[in-house]
Amino acid sequence: MIEFSLPNPNGYSQVASVPAGSRLVWTSGQVPVDASGSVVAGDWAAQTRQVMRNVGAALAAGGAAWTDVFKLTIYVTDTAELATVRAVRDEFVDLARPPTSSLVRVAGLVRPDFLIEIEAVAAVI
């Protein structure tokens, strides 16, 4: 048998499994738009925080919570502020059991003033 070893990642899990009988909840990609439809202007922290709030609201609408999230996909237009994105993400996720995560740098999002978009998958037991 071949033995595999993975590095210990910063703020996310390498692997997550979904318990049998769980109900899965997927969110669409959430962007930095508040409930009134206004774009949260400006910096990475403000946009990331609004996106995470929107993901939380979408999860709640599907009957899930942040503690149920096992996968995040994060799309960013630049990786220079990755530390800021991680710090804000850590305000929301379960740090004792962080979700798996993918980060994708893209040339642009649907609007040029969007810096970040995040989608989540949760398993409600």
Buried (B, 14 or more C-beta within 10 A) or exposed (E): EEEEEEEEEEBBBEEBEBEEEBEBBEBEBBBBBEEEEEBBEEEBBBBBBBBBBBBBEBBEEBEBBBEBBBBBBBBBBEEEBBEBBBBBBEEBBBEEEBBBBEBEEEEEBEEEEBBBBBBBBBBBE
